[in-house]
Amino acid sequence: MKQRYWKNAQLVLLLLLQFSPSWLLLQARLVGAENDSGQAVNLAVFIEGQVSVKRKGWTNYAAVVFGTSLRRGDLLRLDDSSRAKVVCSDLTLHDIAPGIVGVPCEGARPVLRRPDGSMINATRSWPSDGSFPVVLSPRKTKLLSPRPVLRWTPVKGTTNYQVVVRGINFYWSRVSSGTEITYPDRAPALVAGVDYKLVVETSGKNSRSSSDEPGLGLGFSMLSSKEGKTVLEEEGQIESLGLPEGPTQFLIANLYATHGLNAEAIQTLEGISSTFKVAAVARLLGDLYLNIGLPRQAETNYLNSLDLSKDGKDDEGQMLVHLALAHIYGPLLGNVKSASEHLNASLALANKLGDDYIIGEVGKRLTELKKTGT
């Protein structure tokens, strides 16, 4: 029994290291190919007409849509009647000229960057059976605001929750009948340099706690005043670009994610998701929820992004979501059938794009699944 458990644990660890959310997988393929500027995130924020991209290692072009991440070495193709705008990682806005051109972000100082994924690989969390509350926010995050929104999942039959924020020499609590409250102005101030954790407990003699969730690193901390000042200055740069509300908030969410502000990035994206219905918003929400160890919430957003990507004829967006869902269904949920389906779907799209790297990597994963059956 122990030998079988160890074998399965090794396989899960291998898959966790080999699969990652969409933006991290793209980052991984650049290792060794570019210098640190390869971590930069340059985003398409306006598309009019037919705009397409051909990346290094591709044989074909694919549609560029809102939120497509562009990088050095990509070729953009626009006909004479098409227009596009790109926000480079240094937060400058550029118009793309018609024709076949490169990405106009050479040498840009990267303010927007891809997270390194350390929070994903450090700990794992598993889906709850609903018998205890699961903290949704803040968890595995830094915070810019000292008055965060505290959120958790409901537990059937529970009318009141004991909500606790604790840290070294720090304790605050309140009873709530709902599943969301804002940390009050009159509560003790949250300060930088302290690790905090939100704990939520159900009432009654069979009380359950969010601490029943396995895993480490589920807490949060405040940015230092210096870091916070930097974020606010960069946020001001984004707002000064004069873009519409949806693109502006999407860029701000990317900025927050760059600084490890996962909770506020999620809150920002969810604030625009009902009115700004684009695949990139839902996909980034999926990435962030997966980053903080909430695969079911990530799954919901990825499935939404998949539908929106199909509607927008965004082949690369679909491929990235299929890869992320394969990660959720395989290593995290143990659903080999669904994992294989999504891997095969991503393989078909990679073949359509002529992306040899993804073709090779997905082929390896499918072989592993067939060998192990788990």
C-alpha positions as CSV (number, residue, x, y, z in Angstrom):
1,M,0.0,0.0,0.0
2,K,2.8,2.4,0.9
3,Q,4.7,1.6,-2.3
4,R,1.6,2.3,-4.4
5,Y,0.9,5.6,-2.5
6,W,4.5,6.7,-3.1
7,K,4.3,5.8,-6.8
8,N,1.1,7.8,-7.2
9,A,2.5,10.7,-5.2
10,Q,5.6,10.8,-7.4
11,L,3.3,10.9,-10.5
12,V,1.2,13.7,-9.1
13,L,4.3,15.7,-8.3
14,L,5.7,15.1,-11.7
15,L,2.5,16.3,-13.4
16,L,2.3,19.3,-11.1
17,L,5.8,20.4,-12.2
18,Q,5.1,19.7,-15.9
19,F,1.6,21.3,-16.1
20,S,1.0,24.9,-15.2
21,P,-1.6,27.6,-15.8
22,S,-1.7,29.1,-19.2
23,W,0.6,32.1,-18.7
24,L,3.1,30.0,-16.7
25,L,3.3,27.4,-19.5
26,L,4.1,30.1,-22.0
27,Q,6.7,31.5,-19.6
28,A,8.4,28.1,-19.3
29,R,8.8,27.6,-23.0
30,L,10.9,30.8,-23.1
31,V,13.4,29.7,-20.5
32,G,16.9,29.7,-22.1
33,A,15.5,31.4,-25.2
34,E,15.4,35.0,-24.0
35,N,16.8,37.1,-21.2
36,D,14.8,38.5,-18.2
37,S,12.8,40.7,-20.6
38,G,11.2,37.5,-21.8
39,Q,9.1,37.7,-18.6
40,A,7.5,40.8,-19.9
41,V,3.7,40.9,-20.6
42,N,2.7,43.0,-23.6
43,L,-1.0,43.0,-24.2
44,A,-3.3,43.7,-27.1
45,V,-5.9,46.1,-25.8
46,F,-7.7,47.2,-29.0
47,I,-8.5,45.2,-32.2
48,E,-10.4,46.4,-35.2
49,G,-10.6,44.2,-38.3
50,Q,-8.4,41.2,-39.0
51,V,-5.2,41.0,-36.9
52,S,-3.1,37.9,-36.5
53,V,0.1,36.8,-34.9
54,K,2.8,34.2,-35.8
55,R,5.0,33.3,-32.9
56,K,8.5,31.8,-32.9
57,G,8.2,28.1,-33.7
58,W,4.8,28.4,-35.3
59,T,4.1,27.7,-38.9
60,N,0.8,29.5,-39.1
61,Y,-0.8,32.7,-38.0
62,A,-3.6,32.9,-35.3
63,A,-6.1,35.6,-34.5
64,V,-5.1,38.3,-32.1
65,V,-8.0,39.2,-29.7
66,F,-8.3,41.5,-26.7
67,G,-5.8,40.3,-24.1
68,T,-3.5,38.4,-26.4
69,S,-0.1,38.4,-24.8
70,L,2.6,39.4,-27.3
71,R,6.4,39.0,-27.0
72,R,9.6,39.6,-28.7
73,G,10.0,37.8,-32.0
74,D,6.3,37.6,-32.7
75,L,5.1,38.8,-36.2
76,L,1.9,40.7,-36.4
77,R,-0.2,40.9,-39.6
78,L,-2.7,43.6,-40.3
79,D,-4.4,44.5,-43.6
80,D,-4.9,48.1,-44.6
81,S,-8.3,48.5,-43.0
82,S,-7.3,46.9,-39.6
83,R,-6.1,48.6,-36.5
84,A,-4.6,47.4,-33.2
85,K,-3.2,48.9,-30.0
86,V,-0.7,47.2,-27.7
87,V,0.2,48.2,-24.1
88,C,3.8,47.2,-23.6
89,S,5.1,45.9,-20.3
90,D,6.5,49.4,-19.5
91,L,2.9,50.7,-19.6
92,T,3.3,52.6,-22.9
93,L,0.5,52.5,-25.5
94,H,1.4,51.8,-29.2
95,D,-0.6,51.8,-32.4
96,I,0.3,48.9,-34.8
97,A,0.8,49.9,-38.4
98,P,-0.7,47.8,-41.2
99,G,1.4,45.1,-42.8
100,I,3.6,42.5,-41.3
101,V,5.4,44.0,-38.3
102,G,7.1,43.1,-35.1
103,V,5.9,43.8,-31.5
104,P,6.8,47.5,-30.7
105,C,8.1,46.7,-27.2
106,E,11.8,46.1,-27.8
107,G,13.8,46.9,-24.7
108,A,10.8,47.9,-22.6
109,R,11.4,48.0,-18.9
110,P,9.0,45.3,-17.7
111,V,6.5,46.6,-15.2
112,L,3.9,44.0,-16.2
113,R,5.6,40.6,-15.7
114,R,4.5,36.9,-15.6
115,P,4.5,35.6,-12.0
116,D,7.1,32.9,-11.4
117,G,4.6,30.3,-10.2
118,S,6.3,29.7,-6.9
119,M,3.0,29.9,-5.0
120,I,1.5,27.2,-7.2
121,N,4.4,24.7,-6.7
122,A,5.0,25.4,-3.0
123,T,1.7,24.0,-1.7
124,R,-1.4,22.2,-3.0
125,S,-5.0,22.5,-2.0
126,W,-7.8,20.0,-2.8
127,P,-11.5,20.7,-3.5
128,S,-13.7,20.7,-0.4
129,D,-16.7,18.4,0.0
130,G,-18.6,21.4,1.3
131,S,-18.6,20.3,4.9
132,F,-16.4,23.1,6.1
133,P,-15.9,26.7,4.9
134,V,-13.1,27.4,2.5
135,V,-11.5,30.8,2.5
136,L,-11.8,32.4,-0.9
137,S,-10.1,35.7,0.0
138,P,-7.6,36.8,1.1
139,R,-5.4,33.7,0.8
140,K,-2.0,33.1,-0.7
141,T,-1.8,36.8,-1.5
142,K,-0.2,40.1,-0.6
143,L,-2.6,43.1,0.0
144,L,-2.5,46.7,-1.0
145,S,-5.6,47.7,0.9
146,P,-5.6,47.5,4.8
147,R,-9.4,46.9,4.6
148,P,-9.7,43.7,2.6
149,V,-12.9,41.9,1.7
150,L,-13.1,38.6,3.6
151,R,-14.9,35.9,1.6
152,W,-15.5,32.1,2.2
153,T,-17.7,29.4,0.8
154,P,-21.1,28.6,2.5
155,V,-21.8,25.5,4.5
156,K,-25.3,24.0,4.2
157,G,-27.3,24.4,7.4
158,T,-25.0,27.0,8.9
159,T,-26.6,30.4,9.9
160,N,-23.6,32.0,11.6
161,Y,-19.9,32.0,11.1
162,Q,-17.1,32.9,13.5
163,V,-14.7,35.0,11.4
164,V,-11.1,35.3,12.8
165,V,-8.0,37.1,11.5
166,R,-5.0,36.1,13.4
167,G,-1.2,36.7,13.4
168,I,1.7,36.9,15.8
169,N,0.4,38.9,18.8
170,F,-2.7,39.7,16.7
171,Y,-6.3,38.5,17.0
172,W,-9.6,39.9,15.7
173,S,-13.0,38.2,15.4
174,R,-16.6,38.8,14.4
175,V,-19.7,36.7,13.9
176,S,-21.3,36.9,10.4
177,S,-24.5,35.5,9.0
178,G,-23.3,35.9,5.5
179,T,-20.2,34.7,3.6
180,E,-18.5,38.0,3.0
181,I,-17.6,41.0,5.1
182,T,-15.1,43.9,4.7
183,Y,-12.5,44.2,7.4
184,P,-13.8,47.1,9.5
185,D,-12.2,50.6,9.8
186,R,-12.3,50.3,13.6
187,A,-10.6,46.9,13.7
188,P,-6.9,46.7,14.6
189,A,-4.8,47.9,11.7
190,L,-3.1,45.3,9.4
191,V,0.6,46.2,9.0
192,A,3.4,45.2,6.7
193,G,5.9,42.5,8.0
194,V,3.3,40.3,9.6
195,D,1.8,37.1,8.3
196,Y,-2.0,36.9,8.8
197,K,-4.5,34.1,8.3
198,L,-8.3,34.3,7.9
199,V,-10.0,31.4,9.7
200,V,-13.8,30.8,9.5
201,E,-15.7,28.4,11.7
202,T,-19.3,27.2,11.6
203,S,-21.6,27.4,14.6
204,G,-23.1,24.5,16.5
205,K,-21.8,21.4,18.3
206,N,-20.4,19.9,15.0
207,S,-18.4,23.0,14.3
208,R,-16.0,22.9,11.3
209,S,-13.3,25.3,10.4
210,S,-11.6,26.5,7.3
211,S,-8.4,25.3,9.0
212,D,-9.5,21.8,8.1
213,E,-8.3,22.5,4.5
214,P,-4.9,20.9,4.1
215,G,-1.9,22.9,2.9
216,L,0.5,25.6,4.0
217,G,0.9,29.2,2.9
218,L,-2.9,30.0,2.9
219,G,-2.4,33.3,4.7
220,F,-1.8,36.9,3.5
221,S,0.4,39.9,4.2
222,M,0.5,43.6,3.6
223,L,2.7,45.3,1.0
224,S,5.2,47.7,2.5
225,S,4.5,51.4,2.2
226,K,7.3,51.6,-0.4
227,E,5.9,48.8,-2.5
228,G,2.4,50.1,-2.2
229,K,3.5,53.5,-3.4
230,T,5.1,51.9,-6.5
231,V,1.9,50.0,-7.3
232,L,-0.3,53.1,-7.0
233,E,2.1,55.1,-9.2
234,E,2.0,52.3,-11.9
235,E,-1.8,52.1,-11.5
236,G,-1.9,55.8,-12.2
237,Q,0.2,55.3,-15.4
238,I,-2.4,52.8,-16.6
239,E,-5.3,55.1,-15.9
240,S,-3.5,57.9,-17.8
241,L,-3.5,55.8,-21.0
242,G,-7.1,56.9,-21.6
243,L,-8.5,53.4,-22.4
244,P,-12.1,52.4,-21.7
245,E,-13.0,51.0,-18.3
246,G,-12.8,47.3,-19.2
247,P,-9.3,47.4,-20.7
248,T,-8.1,49.7,-17.9
249,Q,-9.3,47.4,-15.1
250,F,-7.9,44.4,-17.0
251,L,-4.5,46.0,-17.1
252,I,-4.7,47.0,-13.4
253,A,-5.5,43.4,-12.5
254,N,-2.4,42.3,-14.5
255,L,-0.4,44.8,-12.5
256,Y,-1.8,43.5,-9.2
257,A,-1.0,40.0,-10.2
258,T,2.6,41.0,-11.1
259,H,3.0,42.3,-7.5
260,G,1.5,39.2,-5.9
261,L,-1.8,41.0,-5.1
262,N,-3.9,38.0,-6.1
263,A,-6.9,38.9,-3.9
264,E,-7.2,42.4,-5.4
265,A,-6.5,41.2,-8.9
266,I,-9.4,38.7,-8.6
267,Q,-11.7,41.4,-7.0
268,T,-10.9,43.8,-9.9
269,L,-11.6,41.2,-12.6
270,E,-14.8,40.0,-11.0
271,G,-15.9,43.6,-10.8
272,I,-15.8,43.9,-14.6
273,S,-16.6,40.3,-15.7
274,S,-20.4,40.9,-15.9
275,T,-20.1,43.8,-18.3
276,F,-16.8,43.2,-20.0
277,K,-17.2,39.7,-21.4
278,V,-13.9,38.7,-23.0
279,A,-12.0,35.4,-22.8
280,A,-8.9,37.0,-21.4
281,V,-10.7,38.3,-18.2
282,A,-12.1,34.8,-17.5
283,R,-8.8,33.1,-18.3
284,L,-6.8,35.4,-16.0
285,L,-9.4,34.7,-13.2
286,G,-8.9,31.0,-13.8
287,D,-5.1,31.5,-13.6
288,L,-5.4,33.4,-10.3
289,Y,-7.8,31.0,-8.6
290,L,-5.5,28.1,-9.6
291,N,-2.6,30.1,-8.2
292,I,-4.2,30.4,-4.8
293,G,-5.2,26.7,-4.7
294,L,-8.9,26.9,-5.6
295,P,-9.3,24.5,-8.6
296,R,-13.1,24.4,-8.7
297,Q,-13.3,28.2,-8.9
298,A,-10.5,28.1,-11.5
299,E,-12.5,25.5,-13.5
300,T,-15.6,27.6,-13.6
301,N,-13.7,30.6,-15.1
302,Y,-11.7,28.5,-17.5
303,L,-14.9,26.9,-18.9
304,N,-16.3,30.4,-19.3
305,S,-13.1,31.5,-21.1
306,L,-13.3,28.5,-23.3
307,D,-16.8,29.4,-24.5
308,L,-15.7,33.0,-25.1
309,S,-12.6,31.9,-27.0
310,K,-14.7,29.7,-29.2
311,D,-17.0,32.6,-29.9
312,G,-14.1,34.8,-30.8
313,K,-12.4,32.2,-33.0
314,D,-9.3,32.4,-30.7
315,D,-7.4,29.2,-31.3
316,E,-4.5,30.0,-29.0
317,G,-6.9,31.0,-26.2
318,Q,-8.7,27.7,-26.5
319,M,-5.5,25.8,-26.5
320,L,-4.3,27.5,-23.3
321,V,-7.6,26.8,-21.5
322,H,-7.6,23.2,-22.6
323,L,-4.1,22.8,-21.1
324,A,-5.1,24.5,-17.8
325,L,-8.2,22.3,-17.6
326,A,-6.1,19.2,-18.2
327,H,-4.0,20.3,-15.3
328,I,-7.1,20.6,-13.1
329,Y,-8.7,17.3,-14.1
330,G,-5.6,15.3,-14.1
331,P,-3.2,16.0,-11.2
332,L,-5.6,17.9,-9.0
333,L,-8.9,15.9,-9.4
334,G,-7.7,12.6,-10.8
335,N,-10.2,12.6,-13.7
336,V,-8.0,10.9,-16.3
337,K,-10.8,10.8,-18.9
338,S,-11.4,14.5,-18.8
339,A,-7.7,15.3,-18.6
340,S,-7.1,13.2,-21.8
341,E,-10.0,14.9,-23.6
342,H,-8.6,18.4,-22.9
343,L,-5.0,17.3,-23.8
344,N,-6.3,15.9,-27.1
345,A,-8.2,19.1,-27.8
346,S,-5.1,21.2,-27.1
347,L,-3.1,18.9,-29.3
348,A,-5.5,19.5,-32.2
349,L,-5.2,23.2,-31.8
350,A,-1.4,23.1,-31.5
351,N,-1.3,21.2,-34.8
352,K,-3.6,23.8,-36.4
353,L,-1.2,26.6,-35.2
354,G,1.9,24.6,-36.1
355,D,3.2,24.9,-32.5
356,D,5.9,22.2,-32.3
357,Y,6.7,22.8,-28.7
358,I,3.2,22.3,-27.4
359,I,2.7,19.3,-29.8
360,G,5.7,17.7,-28.2
361,E,4.9,18.5,-24.6
362,V,1.2,17.4,-24.9
363,G,2.3,14.2,-26.6
364,K,4.5,13.4,-23.6
365,R,1.7,14.0,-21.2
366,L,-0.7,11.8,-23.1
367,T,1.8,9.0,-23.1
368,E,2.2,9.4,-19.3
369,L,-1.5,9.2,-18.8
370,K,-1.8,6.1,-20.9
371,K,1.0,4.4,-19.0
372,T,-0.2,5.1,-15.5
373,G,-4.0,5.3,-16.0
374,T,-4.0,7.9,-13.3
